[in-house]
Amino acid sequence: MNLTGARWSLAGAEAVLRLRALRASDDFDAYWKFHEEQEYKRNHASQYADHHVPEIVPSASLPQPSRRGPLKIVKKKGES
């Protein structure tokens, strides 16, 4: 943390030290899994009733694209 010209706020320095401690103790992977679960709950599950996120619809049940192919841009005669 002793970098030339670096300035640390107390909160920023504490966050970096905590992450370094997690890495040094080999607990980082378990922490990161917990962190992602909490982020999912806060950002996704909390948006649904009873914190139940609906299942994703399998792609096989979605309508198939048209056999005609993609739309093409057609210019009228005389347009450049």
N, C-alpha and C positions, 0 to 999 in steps of 0.2 A: 504494500500500500504506500510505500515510500517512493513515489514517482516524482521526477522533476516537474515542478509546476502544477502538480495535481492538488486539487482542493476537494475535500470531502466534507459533506454535511454529516452530522451525527447519524442520521437515519440511513444515509447511503453507505457510510463506513460499516455500520452494524450489519446491514444486509449483505455486503460483500464478505464480511467475516463469518457470518452464519453459513453462507454458501461454501466458503472454504472449509469450514468445520465439517459440513456434510460430506464433502469430497474426501477429506482426510480420514473420516471415520467409516468410509465405504457405505454410508447410509443415503447417498444421493439418489440412487435408483428408486429406493422405497419412498423417499420424500417426493420425488418427481411424480411417481404414480399417484400418491395421495393428492398432490397439488393439482394434477389433471382431473382427478375425480371431483375435487371441490370446485374447480372452474366449470366443469360440465354441469354440476348441480346448480351453481349460481347463474350461469349464462343460458342454460337450456331447460333443464328440468323445472326450474322455478317458474317458467313461463306457461306451464301446463297445469291443469287441474290435478290434484293429488300427486304432483311432481312425476307424472307418468308421461314420458315422451312416446308418441305413437311410433309403431314399427314402420320402417321404410318399405315402400311398395316395391316388390321385385320388378326388374326391368322387363321381364317376360309378359307381365300383365299390362304394360303401357301400350298405347296404340303404336302400330308400326308406321314408319315414315312412308310417304307416298312413293309409288313405283315410278312416278313420272320424273323424279330427280329434282334437284334444286331449281328454284326460280331463276330466270335469266333476265337481265336488263336488256330491253329491246329499244333501239332508237328509231324514230321515224325518219323517212327519207328526207334528206336535206339538213338534218341535225348533225352537228359535229361533236 
